[in-house]
Amino acid sequence: MTPDQAVQIAREAMIVTLLLSAPMLGFGLVVGLIVSIFQAVTQINEMTLTFIPKIIAVALALAIFLPWLIQTIVDFTTNLFQSLPNMTM
């Protein structure tokens, strides 16, 4: 395996990791922003109020995007295994 091939595999792995984490992070970000605005408007300064809605939002995003997440991981792994014979020392 050449250094260029190793860098290409690491690059693809990082991109897949970012793609897989984006839906959950996005849902958590939006819900956190909504809860923060709600807290600012109502002047409720309870720190634990943000955790439950964020956990529910991330779990919902995981449930919605789980088939896509699994397919993305399977595609990446399949492509990686198929490219193994083409790698030279």
Secondary structure, DSSP 8 states (H G I E B T S, - for coil): --HHHHHHHHHHHHHHHHHHHHHHHHHHHHHHHHHHHHHHHHT---GGGGHHHHHHHHHHHHHHHHHHHHHHHHHHHHHHHHHGGG---
